[in-house]
Amino acid sequence: MALHRFKVGQSLVFSPRRIGNRDGNHACKVVQLMPVEDGEYQYRIKCTFENSERIVKESQLVQQH
């Protein structure tokens, strides 16, 4: 199996990809690498617009340009 695509401390964009999502994309940082769930790596992230951290799937993250 491949390794995590992103690293701890890396700045990314979180894209929730939910139907009806009006929030759009948000800047975030990777706080911790998490294990695979349902065949996809997960990450603990901290978004700039939130006070708490959340766990997201790798497919919900994109690199900032």
Backbone hydrogen bonds, N-H to C=O, Kabsch-Sander energy under -0.5 kcal/mol:
donor,donor_aa,acceptor,acceptor_aa,energy
9,G,30,V,-3.0
10,Q,7,K,-1.9
12,L,28,C,-2.8
13,V,62,V,-2.7
14,F,26,H,-3.6
15,S,13,V,-0.6
15,S,60,Q,-3.2
21,N,18,R,-2.0
26,H,14,F,-2.1
28,C,12,L,-2.4
29,K,46,K,-1.8
30,V,10,Q,-1.9
31,V,44,R,-3.3
32,Q,44,R,-1.7
34,M,42,Q,-2.4
37,E,40,E,-2.5
40,E,37,E,-1.2
42,Q,34,M,-0.7
43,Y,56,V,-2.5
44,R,32,Q,-2.9
45,I,43,Y,-0.6
45,I,54,R,-3.1
46,K,29,K,-2.1
47,C,52,S,-0.5
48,T,27,A,-2.1
50,E,47,C,-1.2
54,R,45,I,-2.1
56,V,43,Y,-2.7
58,E,41,Y,-2.4
60,Q,57,K,-1.9
61,L,58,E,-1.7
62,V,13,V,-2.0
64,Q,11,S,-0.8
